Amino acid sequence: MGLATSSVITLHINGEKHTLPVDHRTTLLDALRERLDLTGTKKGCDQGQCGACTVLVDGHRTVACLQLAVAAEGREITTIEGVADGDRLHPVQQAFIDLDGYQCGYCTPGQICSAIGMLAEHAAGWPSAASGDVRPAAGPTPLTPEEIRERMSGNLCRCSAYTSIVEAVARAAEADASSAAGVPEPLGEAAA
């Protein structure tokens, strides 16, 4: 008897369970797009180099084109379709809209998911290659434009909207810091 080449798996995506049969070679990206019709996650290079397919798996940034669907079973997966809170956009989504952090929009879902994961990494004290003094006594690394660029470097934008993307991520970080401190968020340009 040969080895099984497919399985029935249950994926936890955006708070919902999806049970489906998959070939063991099916990537998470293909399961999301082709099997579950969650097409917000984009297929770019299919080699893990462009970041267009970035989703959050257990809160961590993951390029879905390199993650096998069977390996994601039992983990919490968040796609771009699941980052908003009902009708209220995630602060990163709102900042991308307010500051034109997109042009053609193809990379935007991956950029947004990556930014959400990156902000959580920064809040947890994870350093980057651009971080200066990483000793605990130095305190948290400031989220400078250079720091944001380094942390977001795995997500490419063919339109080169990088300046607006960095500004949007910085604004979302400020909104997160304000809400964590109990300070009301300033009105965005969209509300003005």
C-alpha positions in Angstrom: 0.0 0.0 0.0 1.4 3.4 -1.0 1.6 6.5 1.1 -1.4 8.8 1.1 -1.1 11.9 -1.0 -4.1 13.8 0.2 -5.9 14.5 3.5 -9.0 16.2 4.8 -7.9 19.2 6.9 -9.7 21.9 8.9 -8.3 25.4 8.6 -9.2 28.1 11.1 -9.4 31.3 8.9 -10.7 34.7 10.1 -12.5 33.1 13.0 -14.3 30.4 10.9 -13.5 26.7 10.4 -13.1 25.4 6.8 -12.9 21.6 6.2 -11.6 20.6 2.8 -9.7 17.8 1.1 -6.3 18.8 -0.1 -3.3 17.3 -1.9 -0.4 17.3 0.5 1.5 19.6 -1.9 -1.2 22.3 -1.9 0.2 25.6 -0.5 -1.8 27.7 1.9 -2.0 30.3 -0.8 -3.6 28.0 -3.3 -6.0 26.6 -0.6 -7.1 30.2 0.3 -7.5 31.4 -3.3 -8.5 28.4 -5.3 -10.4 26.3 -2.7 -11.9 28.8 -0.3 -12.4 31.8 -2.7 -10.5 34.1 -0.3 -8.9 36.1 -3.2 -7.7 39.1 -1.2 -4.4 37.2 -0.6 -2.5 37.7 -3.9 -0.2 35.4 -5.8 2.9 37.2 -6.8 6.2 35.4 -7.3 5.2 32.0 -5.9 8.7 31.8 -4.4 8.4 33.7 -1.1 10.3 36.7 -2.3 7.7 39.4 -3.0 5.4 39.3 0.1 2.2 39.7 -1.9 0.7 36.6 -0.3 1.6 37.5 3.3 -1.0 36.4 5.9 -0.9 36.1 9.6 -0.5 32.6 11.1 -0.9 32.6 14.8 -0.3 36.3 14.6 3.0 36.0 12.8 3.7 37.1 9.3 3.8 34.1 6.9 4.2 34.0 3.1 1.4 31.7 2.2 3.0 30.5 -1.0 5.7 28.7 1.0 3.4 27.3 3.7 1.8 24.0 3.0 -1.9 23.9 3.8 -1.6 20.7 5.8 1.0 22.4 8.0 -1.4 25.2 8.8 -4.1 22.9 10.2 -5.1 23.9 13.7 -3.4 27.3 13.5 -5.2 30.6 13.5 -4.9 32.2 10.0 -5.9 35.8 9.4 -6.1 37.0 5.8 -6.8 40.6 4.6 -10.5 39.7 4.7 -10.3 39.2 8.4 -8.3 42.1 9.7 -11.1 44.6 10.0 -13.4 44.6 13.1 -16.8 44.4 11.3 -17.2 47.7 9.5 -14.3 49.4 11.4 -11.1 49.1 9.4 -7.9 48.0 11.2 -5.7 51.1 11.9 -3.2 49.9 9.3 -6.0 49.7 6.7 -7.2 53.2 7.6 -3.7 54.6 7.4 -3.1 53.1 4.0 -6.3 54.7 2.7 -5.6 58.1 4.4 -2.0 58.3 3.2 -2.3 56.6 -0.2 -0.2 53.7 0.8 -1.1 51.9 -2.4 -1.2 52.6 -6.2 -2.3 49.6 -8.2 -3.3 47.8 -5.0 -2.0 44.4 -5.9 0.6 44.2 -3.1 -1.6 46.1 -0.6 -3.2 43.1 1.2 0.2 41.6 1.8 1.7 44.9 2.8 -1.2 45.4 5.3 -0.9 41.9 6.8 2.9 42.3 7.0 2.6 45.7 8.7 0.1 44.3 11.3 2.6 41.5 12.1 5.6 43.8 12.1 3.9 46.2 14.5 3.3 43.3 16.9 6.9 42.2 16.5 8.1 45.7 17.3 5.7 45.9 20.3 7.1 42.6 21.6 10.7 44.1 21.5 12.0 42.1 18.5 15.0 43.9 16.9 15.7 44.3 13.2 18.9 44.7 11.2 18.3 48.4 11.4 17.9 48.5 15.2 20.6 50.4 17.0 21.2 49.6 20.7 19.3 46.4 21.4 20.3 46.0 25.1 17.2 45.8 27.3 18.4 48.9 29.3 18.2 50.9 26.0 14.5 50.6 26.0 12.3 50.0 22.9 13.8 50.7 19.5 12.2 53.8 18.0 10.1 53.0 15.0 11.9 55.4 12.6 11.3 55.4 8.8 14.6 53.4 8.5 13.4 50.9 11.0 10.0 50.5 9.2 11.7 50.1 5.8 14.0 47.4 7.1 11.1 45.6 8.9 8.9 45.8 5.7 11.7 44.9 3.3 10.2 41.5 2.5 7.2 43.1 0.8 7.8 44.6 -2.6 5.7 47.2 -4.4 6.0 47.3 -8.2 4.5 50.8 -8.2 7.1 52.1 -5.7 4.6 53.5 -3.2 7.2 53.0 -0.5 7.2 56.5 0.9 3.4 56.4 1.5 3.6 52.8 2.9 6.2 53.9 5.4 4.1 56.9 6.4 1.0 54.7 6.7 2.8 52.2 8.9 4.1 55.0 11.1 0.6 56.4 11.5 -0.8 53.0 12.4 1.9 52.6 15.0 1.0 56.0 16.5 -2.7 54.9 16.6 -1.8 51.6 18.3 0.4 53.5 20.8 -2.4 56.0 21.5 -5.1 53.3 22.0 -2.7 51.2 24.2 -2.1 54.3 26.4 -5.8 55.1 26.6 -5.4 58.3 24.6 -8.1 59.0 22.1 -6.9 58.6 18.5 -6.5 61.9 16.5 -9.0 62.4 13.7 -7.6 61.2 10.4 -7.6 63.1 7.2 -10.6 61.1 6.1 -12.6 62.3 9.0 -11.7 66.0 8.6 
